[in-house]
Amino acid sequence: MRSLCSAVAFLLAGGIVATTLAADDPPQYPKTKRIDHVDVYHGVKVADPYRWLEEDVRSSKEVADWVEAENTVTETYLKAIPQRDAIKKRLTELWNYERYSAPMKAGTRYFFTKNDGLQNQAVLYVQEKLDGEPRVLLNPNEWSKDGTVALGGLSVSEDGNLIAYAINDAGSDWATWSVMDVTTGKKLSDELKWTKFTDADWTPDNKGFFYTRYPEPKKGEKFQGLVFDAKLCYHKIGTLQAEDKIVYERPDHPDWGFSSSVSEDGKYLVIATWKGTDRRYRITLKFPKDLNTKAVELIDNFDFKYDFIGNDQFTLYFQTDKNAPRGQVVAVNLALKEEPVRFGTIIPQAEENLISAHMVGNQFVCTYLKDARTQVKMFDLAGKFIREVEFPTIGSASGFGGKRKETETFYTFSSFATPPSIYRYDMTTGKSTLFRKPKVSFNPDDYEVKQVFYPSKDGTKIPLFLTYKKGLNLDGNNPTLLYGYGGFNIPLTPGFSISKLQWCEMGGVYAQACIRGGGEYGKDWHQAAVKTKRQVAYDDFIAAAEWLISSKYTQTKRLAIQGGSNGGLLVGACMVQRPDLYGACLPAVGVMDLLRFHKFTAGRYWVDDYGSSDDPEEFKALFKISPYHNLKKGTQYPATLVTTADTDDRVVPSHSFKFIAELQYCQAGPAPVLARIETRAGHGAGRPTAKAIEEAADTWAFLVKNLEMKPEIK
């Protein structure tokens, strides 16, 4: 958090006074200014008394002083919790282990990242052969003293001799791309600014790459303004960004965005055009060998998802949900003109949800989710099943990248009690060989991981993962943390987390609910909880809390709920609807104002999931569930720790600012409702290890106190 030099902070203009008290006294919140601001939506008057907190904290002294006042109260409260130092010490011990990414091969070289344990940022390495000696290419820990400048993207040229890499400062989505010569380790003169939500796609001749850029923001709008007018560009190595060729743009549709893929044979530049978070794309073809050739509009609507996989001459392969809500692989023959003929199914829809498909070793590598657990299946190019990859337990696998000519690929496997292990997979024999296994100071055999299914309000069965120490007594007295997301077709799968491990080590139960709105079961599961149906996701999550209590895992005063981003909205909505159900709430970087989210940065994309207050019917639904607008004065709310960051330009921090100000105004009970506002940090990506440990220690200390835990901390 912001470094505090005083126990008392004053904001004279806004009438804010924050004082510090003894550990057992109720917090004295800043007396935050309320204003008489009212908006009218379709004839409905809606008060917004904290509209002034939407001003950028960098340019508004009033907001900056309010942030410091809130942090003063929170920091004093957290530091007074006796167990906090021991929690942080043990958390640091657990976090101090080597963490690798799966190797990526380009040319004859292998690239990977490694964190020695407590480094703020992972370091990029290269080695000339798989068993060769690695050498450092990029060390982001040298880019800033506080570790807040991070490697945000990496793309390696086809021959492995050049890398393009993105740098993100203080967690912002804005990235600057640079280029390095791998052989010499020398940074080249290339510098590409004002990019976000883009990769760098190299041409097979290694002379340049495609990327997407936006206009430079107007003064004061860098971290809050909406972004429009994307341009897909080609950058030739050794030239200025001003000389980059605009390959594709649509000034008639400034709200459209672009991503691109270059086919391995270099014949096609496949451009996916999108306009929101829904995976519905137009597909346009251009030809890298002659970028002046007129574009071919292959798919000229936004009806379905089309993810480019690869090609054979004039046949292009895509993963799509057209006529297959759980996904399939199709072939598009460019030599044929009639759509019903030119589209052919290669791998039909399965019972499981198809998450991704790659072409490696002249095989399709298809990753599925079966009840939110990873399955990976191999098919030949005609779509005939070859084999399934065997995994050691319930868990998640990622990776399986590579080129068609390669006979090896790598993947990472993890689960709640299984740290990420890296395997080399032989595409010919189907054998997985353990490549790297981390050493974490805990015994995975001490923990149980299982999956259950519970009924939601409408009877739908919802998957729930549970992790806890073996020998758990179902006496209704276990401190339990329920985590959820439920949005944007994003699945929650079993994964390893040091902080969650410590929670279980302290005697807690960790529960992860795979609610509707997410991507666990495909398009239908997602669409069941979008726009005017958002309440379905909240019903699912509330039902999970009720099931945990009725099944004697926990009770209300020992139950906490947690989520981030859309999951922060989930927690905010559920705590407002059922404040009687939880002992503590942890909404992180949440979308708390559902009437104005689309007016800032990337918020306009989320209309696909949330709807918009500009629409009369969607306004009614949003107003009913918006956390900020549904807090009620005189209500006893659970203990709440709201977390956000000042450089979050994904979900701007004013969402959390306004929510906590109103919550403190409304709170009638003795439970603390606090804000932890990180500085020089964003939505979460690239966060330094030191900041991550501090936040986790504060979070667990808050729960230890408010769930009345008495943990034995190693």
Buried (B, 14 or more C-beta within 10 A) or exposed (E): BBEBEEEEBBBEEBEBBBBBBEEEEEBEBBBBBBEEEEEEBEEEEBBBBBBBBBBBBEEBEBBBBBBBBBBBBBBBBBEBBEBBEBBBEBBBBBBBBEBBBBBBBBBEBBBBBBBEBEBBBBBBBBBBEBEEEBEEBBBBBEBBEEBBBBBBBBBBBBBBBBBBBBBBBBBBBBBBBBBBEBEEEEEBEBEBEBBBBBBBBBBBEBBBBBBBBBEEBEEEBBBBBBBBBBBBBBBBBEEEBEEBBEBBBBEEBEBBBBBBBBBBEBBBBBBBBBBBBBBBBBBBBBBBEEBEEEBEEBBEEBEBBBBBBBBBEEBBBBBBBBEBBBBBBBBBBBEBEEEEEBBEBBBEBBEBBBBBBBBBBEBBBBBBBEBBBBBBBBBEBEBEEEEEBEBEBBBBBBBBBBBBEEBBBBBBBBBBBBBBBBBBBEBEEEEBEEBBBBEBEBEBEEBBBEBEEBEBEEEBEBBBBBBBBEEBEEEBEBBBBBBBBBBBBBBBBBBBBBBBBBBBBBBBBBBBBBBBBBBBBBBEBBBBBBBBBBBBBBBBBBBBBBBBBEBEBBBBBBBBBBBBBBBBBBBBBBBBBBBEBBBBBBBBBBBBBBBBBBBBBBBBBBBBBBBBBEBEEBBBBBBBBBBBBBBEEEBEBBBBBBBBBBBBBBBBBBBBBBBBBBBBBBBEBEBBBBBBBBBBBBBBEBBBBBBBBBBBBBBBBBBBBBBEBEBEBE
